[in-house]
Amino acid sequence: MTNCIFCRIASGEIPSSVIYEDEDFKVIMDIAPAAKGHAIILTKKHFANLFELEEDVAGKVLSVAKKVAAAMKEELCCDGINLLQNNGEAAGQTVFHLHFHLIPRYKDDDVHIKWKPGRYEDGEAADIAAKIAGRLI
């Protein structure tokens, strides 16, 4: 897609600080990092979100995330890493090209990924799980 900024970055049309690249992915430094070392895993092929992602590419992304996260932990000596992926505006997606954030985390850093824990009524979780499971192909 010619108007997609992440397609343009993935193709090399727009320069970026590249950490890793293969035929399916480009991993770059985020230009507005939540923490030093924050990286973004981009798919080279355009998928707007997880729902459009092809199975063969989906099967590879966690391997790339693991490889980059391990290098990140070793080099940055971070205490942990968040792997974050948003789908749809309601979920915080602002660029509609599938991407995954790798955010190094440090004890007492100022990165906040939180929600207020909710509750299920008796049997509600099992009912919802069964309904979702019934839609799996």
Order of alpha helices (4+ residues) and beta strands (2+ residues): alpha-beta-beta-beta-alpha-beta-beta-alpha
